[in-house]
Amino acid sequence: MEFWLSLFADFRDNRYFDGYFLDKSILQFCCMGLIQDELDDTAQVWNTHHIRPSENKHASSQWSAQCGVCTA
């Protein structure tokens, strides 16, 4: 994802992108599928990674209490 953010920032900084409708439409047409593929790959990796067990069985409730999150 960093690649796309950097690329679009370069377009803007070098004045290749002015934010008008045509520029947005061209970028969507050319890049939307590629960006979606990268997001899908990232989601797949994230959703299938293994979370190692914690020795502290109450870690999530302690974290929630410290952050002010109410868990029931």
Contacts in CASP RR format, 6 or more apart in sequence:
PFRMAT RR
TARGET T0000
AUTHOR 0000-0000-0000
METHOD contacts of the structure
MODEL  1
MEFWLSLFADFRDNRYFDGYFLDKSILQFCCMGLIQDELDDTAQVWNTHH
IRPSENKHASSQWSAQCGVCTA
1 35 0 8 1.000
1 38 0 8 1.000
1 39 0 8 1.000
1 42 0 8 1.000
4 31 0 8 1.000
4 35 0 8 1.000
4 38 0 8 1.000
8 17 0 8 1.000
8 27 0 8 1.000
10 16 0 8 1.000
11 17 0 8 1.000
17 23 0 8 1.000
17 27 0 8 1.000
56 62 0 8 1.000
60 71 0 8 1.000
61 71 0 8 1.000
63 69 0 8 1.000
64 70 0 8 1.000
64 71 0 8 1.000
END
